[in-house]
Amino acid sequence: MSQWYVYIVRASDQSLYTGITTDLERRLAEHQSGKAGAKYFRGRSAIEMVYSEQADGRSGASIREAAIKKLTRENKLALIGK
């Protein structure tokens, strides 16, 4: 069974993108290359992964992703320690 992660990427416009993956390095590379990355990065660039946490399976990762997306920007910044 694959290990799932929830992650946050900082974009070139300083916005924060949250997603899930089984491979953090590969997913960041996809976002940065524009191939297989999220549509979110079509008008901005993925700069760096600023946060990740392990999740209990895909379902757990999706639930945690939804919870993080509901946070305010201030709360997301607190989560990543900024």
KOLGU-4560 file (N, C-alpha, C; in nm, 3 decimals, padded with zeros to 5 digits):
<recs>
<n_xx: 00.084 n_yy: -00.119 n_zz: 00.000 ca_xx: 00.000 ca_yy: 00.000 ca_zz: 00.000 c_xx: 00.088 c_yy: 00.125 c_zz: 00.000 mol: A seq: 1 type: MET>
<n_xx: 00.056 n_yy: 00.219 n_zz: -00.085 ca_xx: 00.135 ca_yy: 00.342 ca_zz: -00.098 c_xx: 00.111 c_yy: 00.435 c_zz: 00.020 mol: A seq: 2 type: SER>
<n_xx: 00.217 n_yy: 00.510 n_zz: 00.052 ca_xx: 00.206 ca_yy: 00.614 ca_zz: 00.154 c_xx: 00.155 c_yy: 00.740 c_zz: 00.087 mol: A seq: 3 type: GLN>
<n_xx: 00.053 n_yy: 00.802 n_zz: 00.142 ca_xx: -00.003 ca_yy: 00.925 ca_zz: 00.088 c_xx: 00.040 c_yy: 01.044 c_zz: 00.172 mol: A seq: 4 type: TRP>
<n_xx: 00.052 n_yy: 01.158 n_zz: 00.104 ca_xx: 00.094 ca_yy: 01.282 ca_zz: 00.169 c_xx: 00.001 c_yy: 01.395 c_zz: 00.128 mol: A seq: 5 type: TYR>
<n_xx: -00.017 n_yy: 01.489 n_zz: 00.218 ca_xx: -00.082 ca_yy: 01.617 ca_zz: 00.190 c_xx: 00.030 c_yy: 01.719 c_zz: 00.186 mol: A seq: 6 type: VAL>
<n_xx: 00.026 n_yy: 01.809 n_zz: 00.089 ca_xx: 00.136 ca_yy: 01.906 ca_zz: 00.075 c_xx: 00.083 c_yy: 02.044 c_zz: 00.042 mol: A seq: 7 type: TYR>
<n_xx: 00.167 n_yy: 02.144 n_zz: 00.068 ca_xx: 00.137 ca_yy: 02.282 ca_zz: 00.031 c_xx: 00.256 c_yy: 02.335 c_zz: -00.048 mol: A seq: 8 type: ILE>
<n_xx: 00.227 n_yy: 02.394 n_zz: -00.163 ca_xx: 00.329 ca_yy: 02.453 ca_zz: -00.249 c_xx: 00.308 c_yy: 02.604 c_zz: -00.253 mol: A seq: 9 type: VAL>
<n_xx: 00.418 n_yy: 02.679 n_zz: -00.240 ca_xx: 00.412 ca_yy: 02.825 ca_zz: -00.254 c_xx: 00.430 c_yy: 02.859 c_zz: -00.401 mol: A seq: 10 type: ARG>
<n_xx: 00.342 n_yy: 02.943 n_zz: -00.452 ca_xx: 00.346 ca_yy: 02.984 ca_zz: -00.592 c_xx: 00.419 c_yy: 03.117 c_zz: -00.608 mol: A seq: 11 type: ALA>
<n_xx: 00.449 n_yy: 03.150 n_zz: -00.732 ca_xx: 00.524 ca_yy: 03.273 ca_zz: -00.762 c_xx: 00.451 c_yy: 03.399 c_zz: -00.718 mol: A seq: 12 type: SER>
<n_xx: 00.319 n_yy: 03.393 n_zz: -00.706 ca_xx: 00.243 ca_yy: 03.509 ca_zz: -00.658 c_xx: 00.221 c_yy: 03.505 c_zz: -00.507 mol: A seq: 13 type: ASP>
<n_xx: 00.296 n_yy: 03.417 n_zz: -00.439 ca_xx: 00.292 ca_yy: 03.398 ca_zz: -00.293 c_xx: 00.165 c_yy: 03.330 c_zz: -00.245 mol: A seq: 14 type: GLN>
<n_xx: 00.082 n_yy: 03.281 n_zz: -00.335 ca_xx: -00.035 ca_yy: 03.204 ca_zz: -00.294 c_xx: 00.009 c_yy: 03.064 c_zz: -00.255 mol: A seq: 15 type: SER>
<n_xx: -00.080 n_yy: 02.991 n_zz: -00.188 ca_xx: -00.049 ca_yy: 02.858 ca_zz: -00.139 c_xx: -00.145 c_yy: 02.757 c_zz: -00.202 mol: A seq: 16 type: LEU>
<n_xx: -00.089 n_yy: 02.652 n_zz: -00.261 ca_xx: -00.168 ca_yy: 02.547 ca_zz: -00.325 c_xx: -00.157 c_yy: 02.420 c_zz: -00.242 mol: A seq: 17 type: TYR>
<n_xx: -00.269 n_yy: 02.356 n_zz: -00.214 ca_xx: -00.272 ca_yy: 02.233 ca_zz: -00.135 c_xx: -00.313 c_yy: 02.116 c_zz: -00.223 mol: A seq: 18 type: THR>
<n_xx: -00.244 n_yy: 02.003 n_zz: -00.208 ca_xx: -00.277 ca_yy: 01.885 ca_zz: -00.285 c_xx: -00.236 c_yy: 01.758 c_zz: -00.211 mol: A seq: 19 type: GLY>
<n_xx: -00.258 n_yy: 01.643 n_zz: -00.278 ca_xx: -00.219 ca_yy: 01.514 ca_zz: -00.222 c_xx: -00.138 c_yy: 01.437 c_zz: -00.326 mol: A seq: 20 type: ILE>
<n_xx: -00.052 n_yy: 01.347 n_zz: -00.279 ca_xx: 00.032 ca_yy: 01.269 ca_zz: -00.368 c_xx: 00.091 c_yy: 01.149 c_zz: -00.294 mol: A seq: 21 type: THR>
<n_xx: 00.150 n_yy: 01.058 n_zz: -00.370 ca_xx: 00.226 ca_yy: 00.948 ca_zz: -00.311 c_xx: 00.376 c_yy: 00.973 c_zz: -00.323 mol: A seq: 22 type: THR>
<n_xx: 00.415 n_yy: 01.075 n_zz: -00.401 ca_xx: 00.556 ca_yy: 01.105 ca_zz: -00.425 c_xx: 00.575 c_yy: 01.257 c_zz: -00.428 mol: A seq: 23 type: ASP>
<n_xx: 00.625 n_yy: 01.311 n_zz: -00.320 ca_xx: 00.637 ca_yy: 01.457 ca_zz: -00.306 c_xx: 00.731 c_yy: 01.518 c_zz: -00.409 mol: A seq: 24 type: LEU>
<n_xx: 00.848 n_yy: 01.460 n_zz: -00.430 ca_xx: 00.945 ca_yy: 01.517 ca_zz: -00.525 c_xx: 00.891 c_yy: 01.515 c_zz: -00.668 mol: A seq: 25 type: GLU>
<n_xx: 00.830 n_yy: 01.403 n_zz: -00.707 ca_xx: 00.775 ca_yy: 01.392 ca_zz: -00.842 c_xx: 00.664 c_yy: 01.494 c_zz: -00.863 mol: A seq: 26 type: ARG>
<n_xx: 00.577 n_yy: 01.509 n_zz: -00.763 ca_xx: 00.463 ca_yy: 01.600 ca_zz: -00.778 c_xx: 00.509 c_yy: 01.745 c_zz: -00.789 mol: A seq: 27 type: ARG>
<n_xx: 00.607 n_yy: 01.785 n_zz: -00.711 ca_xx: 00.659 ca_yy: 01.922 ca_zz: -00.722 c_xx: 00.720 c_yy: 01.943 c_zz: -00.861 mol: A seq: 28 type: LEU>
<n_xx: 00.795 n_yy: 01.845 n_zz: -00.909 ca_xx: 00.854 ca_yy: 01.855 ca_zz: -01.043 c_xx: 00.746 c_yy: 01.868 c_zz: -01.149 mol: A seq: 29 type: ALA>
<n_xx: 00.636 n_yy: 01.795 n_zz: -01.135 ca_xx: 00.525 ca_yy: 01.806 ca_zz: -01.230 c_xx: 00.465 c_yy: 01.946 c_zz: -01.227 mol: A seq: 30 type: GLU>
<n_xx: 00.444 n_yy: 01.999 n_zz: -01.109 ca_xx: 00.390 ca_yy: 02.135 ca_zz: -01.098 c_xx: 00.486 c_yy: 02.237 c_zz: -01.160 mol: A seq: 31 type: HIS>
<n_xx: 00.614 n_yy: 02.220 n_zz: -01.137 ca_xx: 00.713 ca_yy: 02.316 ca_zz: -01.188 c_xx: 00.730 c_yy: 02.306 c_zz: -01.339 mol: A seq: 32 type: GLN>
<n_xx: 00.714 n_yy: 02.186 n_zz: -01.395 ca_xx: 00.733 ca_yy: 02.169 ca_zz: -01.539 c_xx: 00.609 c_yy: 02.207 c_zz: -01.620 mol: A seq: 33 type: SER>
<n_xx: 00.494 n_yy: 02.208 n_zz: -01.554 ca_xx: 00.370 ca_yy: 02.237 ca_zz: -01.625 c_xx: 00.309 c_yy: 02.113 c_zz: -01.689 mol: A seq: 34 type: GLY>
<n_xx: 00.378 n_yy: 02.000 n_zz: -01.680 ca_xx: 00.327 ca_yy: 01.875 ca_zz: -01.735 c_xx: 00.266 c_yy: 01.794 c_zz: -01.621 mol: A seq: 35 type: LYS>
<n_xx: 00.140 n_yy: 01.758 n_zz: -01.636 ca_xx: 00.067 ca_yy: 01.679 ca_zz: -01.537 c_xx: 00.049 c_yy: 01.755 c_zz: -01.406 mol: A seq: 36 type: ALA>
<n_xx: 00.077 n_yy: 01.884 n_zz: -01.407 ca_xx: 00.057 ca_yy: 01.966 ca_zz: -01.288 c_xx: -00.086 c_yy: 02.017 c_zz: -01.283 mol: A seq: 37 type: GLY>
<n_xx: -00.120 n_yy: 02.084 n_zz: -01.178 ca_xx: -00.254 ca_yy: 02.139 ca_zz: -01.161 c_xx: -00.277 c_yy: 02.260 c_zz: -01.250 mol: A seq: 38 type: ALA>
<n_xx: -00.400 n_yy: 02.279 n_zz: -01.293 ca_xx: -00.436 ca_yy: 02.396 ca_zz: -01.373 c_xx: -00.405 c_yy: 02.525 c_zz: -01.296 mol: A seq: 39 type: LYS>
<n_xx: -00.404 n_yy: 02.515 n_zz: -01.166 ca_xx: -00.374 ca_yy: 02.630 ca_zz: -01.078 c_xx: -00.244 c_yy: 02.698 c_zz: -01.118 mol: A seq: 40 type: TYR>
<n_xx: -00.148 n_yy: 02.621 n_zz: -01.167 ca_xx: -00.016 ca_yy: 02.675 ca_zz: -01.199 c_xx: -00.003 c_yy: 02.719 c_zz: -01.345 mol: A seq: 41 type: PHE>
<n_xx: -00.112 n_yy: 02.738 n_zz: -01.413 ca_xx: -00.105 ca_yy: 02.787 ca_zz: -01.552 c_xx: -00.080 c_yy: 02.936 c_zz: -01.559 mol: A seq: 42 type: ARG>
<n_xx: -00.109 n_yy: 03.011 n_zz: -01.458 ca_xx: -00.084 ca_yy: 03.155 ca_zz: -01.462 c_xx: 00.023 c_yy: 03.196 c_zz: -01.363 mol: A seq: 43 type: GLY>
<n_xx: 00.081 n_yy: 03.099 n_zz: -01.298 ca_xx: 00.181 ca_yy: 03.123 ca_zz: -01.193 c_xx: 00.276 c_yy: 03.004 c_zz: -01.190 mol: A seq: 44 type: ARG>
<n_xx: 00.386 n_yy: 03.017 n_zz: -01.124 ca_xx: 00.485 ca_yy: 02.908 ca_zz: -01.116 c_xx: 00.486 c_yy: 02.849 c_zz: -00.976 mol: A seq: 45 type: SER>
<n_xx: 00.512 n_yy: 02.719 n_zz: -00.970 ca_xx: 00.531 ca_yy: 02.652 ca_zz: -00.842 c_xx: 00.675 c_yy: 02.678 c_zz: -00.798 mol: A seq: 46 type: ALA>
<n_xx: 00.693 n_yy: 02.741 n_zz: -00.684 ca_xx: 00.827 ca_yy: 02.778 ca_zz: -00.638 c_xx: 00.887 c_yy: 02.670 c_zz: -00.549 mol: A seq: 47 type: ILE>
<n_xx: 00.819 n_yy: 02.637 n_zz: -00.440 ca_xx: 00.875 ca_yy: 02.538 ca_zz: -00.348 c_xx: 00.764 c_yy: 02.472 c_zz: -00.267 mol: A seq: 48 type: GLU>
<n_xx: 00.792 n_yy: 02.350 n_zz: -00.224 ca_xx: 00.701 ca_yy: 02.281 ca_zz: -00.134 c_xx: 00.735 c_yy: 02.330 c_zz: 00.007 mol: A seq: 49 type: MET>
<n_xx: 00.638 n_yy: 02.389 n_zz: 00.073 ca_xx: 00.663 ca_yy: 02.449 ca_zz: 00.203 c_xx: 00.608 c_yy: 02.366 c_zz: 00.319 mol: A seq: 50 type: VAL>
<n_xx: 00.532 n_yy: 02.262 n_zz: 00.289 ca_xx: 00.473 ca_yy: 02.181 ca_zz: 00.395 c_xx: 00.432 c_yy: 02.045 c_zz: 00.340 mol: A seq: 51 type: TYR>
<n_xx: 00.447 n_yy: 01.941 n_zz: 00.421 ca_xx: 00.392 ca_yy: 01.810 ca_zz: 00.388 c_xx: 00.369 c_yy: 01.733 c_zz: 00.517 mol: A seq: 52 type: SER>
<n_xx: 00.272 n_yy: 01.645 n_zz: 00.510 ca_xx: 00.245 ca_yy: 01.555 ca_zz: 00.623 c_xx: 00.194 c_yy: 01.423 c_zz: 00.568 mol: A seq: 53 type: GLU>
<n_xx: 00.223 n_yy: 01.316 n_zz: 00.638 ca_xx: 00.176 ca_yy: 01.184 ca_zz: 00.599 c_xx: 00.029 c_yy: 01.171 c_zz: 00.634 mol: A seq: 54 type: GLN>
<n_xx: -00.042 n_yy: 01.089 n_zz: 00.556 ca_xx: -00.184 ca_yy: 01.067 ca_zz: 00.581 c_xx: -00.211 c_yy: 00.916 c_zz: 00.580 mol: A seq: 55 type: ALA>
<n_xx: -00.323 n_yy: 00.880 n_zz: 00.639 ca_xx: -00.364 ca_yy: 00.740 ca_zz: 00.643 c_xx: -00.442 c_yy: 00.707 c_zz: 00.517 mol: A seq: 56 type: ASP>
<n_xx: -00.372 n_yy: 00.667 n_zz: 00.411 ca_xx: -00.436 ca_yy: 00.629 ca_zz: 00.286 c_xx: -00.486 c_yy: 00.748 c_zz: 00.206 mol: A seq: 57 type: GLY>
<n_xx: -00.538 n_yy: 00.716 n_zz: 00.087 ca_xx: -00.587 ca_yy: 00.822 ca_zz: -00.001 c_xx: -00.707 c_yy: 00.896 c_zz: 00.059 mol: A seq: 58 type: ARG>
<n_xx: -00.795 n_yy: 00.822 n_zz: 00.121 ca_xx: -00.912 ca_yy: 00.883 ca_zz: 00.181 c_xx: -00.872 c_yy: 00.982 c_zz: 00.291 mol: A seq: 59 type: SER>
<n_xx: -00.781 n_yy: 00.940 n_zz: 00.378 ca_xx: -00.734 ca_yy: 01.028 ca_zz: 00.485 c_xx: -00.666 c_yy: 01.152 c_zz: 00.430 mol: A seq: 60 type: GLY>
<n_xx: -00.590 n_yy: 01.134 n_zz: 00.321 ca_xx: -00.522 ca_yy: 01.247 ca_zz: 00.258 c_xx: -00.623 c_yy: 01.345 c_zz: 00.199 mol: A seq: 61 type: ALA>
<n_xx: -00.727 n_yy: 01.293 n_zz: 00.135 ca_xx: -00.829 ca_yy: 01.379 ca_zz: 00.076 c_xx: -00.906 c_yy: 01.456 c_zz: 00.182 mol: A seq: 62 type: SER>
<n_xx: -00.936 n_yy: 01.390 n_zz: 00.293 ca_xx: -01.008 ca_yy: 01.456 ca_zz: 00.402 c_xx: -00.922 c_yy: 01.568 c_zz: 00.462 mol: A seq: 63 type: ILE>
<n_xx: -00.793 n_yy: 01.539 n_zz: 00.484 ca_xx: -00.703 ca_yy: 01.640 ca_zz: 00.540 c_xx: -00.682 c_yy: 01.755 c_zz: 00.442 mol: A seq: 64 type: ARG>
<n_xx: -00.670 n_yy: 01.723 n_zz: 00.313 ca_xx: -00.656 ca_yy: 01.826 ca_zz: 00.210 c_xx: -00.775 c_yy: 01.922 c_zz: 00.214 mol: A seq: 65 type: GLU>
<n_xx: -00.895 n_yy: 01.868 n_zz: 00.222 ca_xx: -01.016 ca_yy: 01.951 ca_zz: 00.227 c_xx: -01.015 c_yy: 02.040 c_zz: 00.352 mol: A seq: 66 type: ALA>
<n_xx: -00.970 n_yy: 01.985 n_zz: 00.464 ca_xx: -00.965 ca_yy: 02.063 ca_zz: 00.587 c_xx: -00.865 c_yy: 02.177 c_zz: 00.576 mol: A seq: 67 type: ALA>
<n_xx: -00.749 n_yy: 02.151 n_zz: 00.516 ca_xx: -00.647 ca_yy: 02.256 ca_zz: 00.500 c_xx: -00.697 c_yy: 02.364 c_zz: 00.404 mol: A seq: 68 type: ILE>
<n_xx: -00.764 n_yy: 02.323 n_zz: 00.297 ca_xx: -00.815 ca_yy: 02.421 ca_zz: 00.201 c_xx: -00.918 c_yy: 02.515 c_zz: 00.262 mol: A seq: 69 type: LYS>
<n_xx: -00.985 n_yy: 02.471 n_zz: 00.367 ca_xx: -01.084 ca_yy: 02.556 ca_zz: 00.434 c_xx: -01.021 c_yy: 02.656 c_zz: 00.531 mol: A seq: 70 type: LYS>
<n_xx: -00.893 n_yy: 02.636 n_zz: 00.563 ca_xx: -00.825 ca_yy: 02.727 ca_zz: 00.655 c_xx: -00.807 c_yy: 02.865 c_zz: 00.591 mol: A seq: 71 type: LEU>
<n_xx: -00.800 n_yy: 02.966 n_zz: 00.674 ca_xx: -00.768 ca_yy: 03.100 ca_zz: 00.624 c_xx: -00.620 c_yy: 03.101 c_zz: 00.587 mol: A seq: 72 type: THR>
<n_xx: -00.580 n_yy: 03.201 n_zz: 00.511 ca_xx: -00.438 ca_yy: 03.214 ca_zz: 00.475 c_xx: -00.351 c_yy: 03.225 c_zz: 00.600 mol: A seq: 73 type: ARG>
<n_xx: -00.398 n_yy: 03.301 n_zz: 00.698 ca_xx: -00.322 ca_yy: 03.317 ca_zz: 00.822 c_xx: -00.302 c_yy: 03.183 c_zz: 00.892 mol: A seq: 74 type: GLU>
<n_xx: -00.406 n_yy: 03.102 n_zz: 00.895 ca_xx: -00.395 ca_yy: 02.970 ca_zz: 00.958 c_xx: -00.303 c_yy: 02.877 c_zz: 00.879 mol: A seq: 75 type: ASN>
<n_xx: -00.307 n_yy: 02.888 n_zz: 00.747 ca_xx: -00.215 ca_yy: 02.808 ca_zz: 00.665 c_xx: -00.071 c_yy: 02.849 c_zz: 00.691 mol: A seq: 76 type: LYS>
<n_xx: -00.047 n_yy: 02.978 n_zz: 00.701 ca_xx: 00.088 ca_yy: 03.027 ca_zz: 00.731 c_xx: 00.134 c_yy: 02.979 c_zz: 00.868 mol: A seq: 77 type: LEU>
<n_xx: 00.044 n_yy: 02.975 n_zz: 00.965 ca_xx: 00.078 ca_yy: 02.923 ca_zz: 01.097 c_xx: 00.111 c_yy: 02.774 c_zz: 01.089 mol: A seq: 78 type: ALA>
<n_xx: 00.036 n_yy: 02.701 n_zz: 01.007 ca_xx: 00.060 ca_yy: 02.557 ca_zz: 00.990 c_xx: 00.198 c_yy: 02.531 c_zz: 00.933 mol: A seq: 79 type: LEU>
<n_xx: 00.240 n_yy: 02.612 n_zz: 00.838 ca_xx: 00.372 ca_yy: 02.589 ca_zz: 00.776 c_xx: 00.484 c_yy: 02.658 c_zz: 00.852 mol: A seq: 80 type: ILE>
<n_xx: 00.448 n_yy: 02.728 n_zz: 00.960 ca_xx: 00.549 ca_yy: 02.788 ca_zz: 01.045 c_xx: 00.604 c_yy: 02.920 c_zz: 00.994 mol: A seq: 81 type: GLY>
<n_xx: 00.527 n_yy: 02.997 n_zz: 00.923 ca_xx: 00.570 ca_yy: 03.126 ca_zz: 00.869 c_xx: 00.502 c_yy: 03.239 c_zz: 00.940 mol: A seq: 82 type: LYS>
</recs>
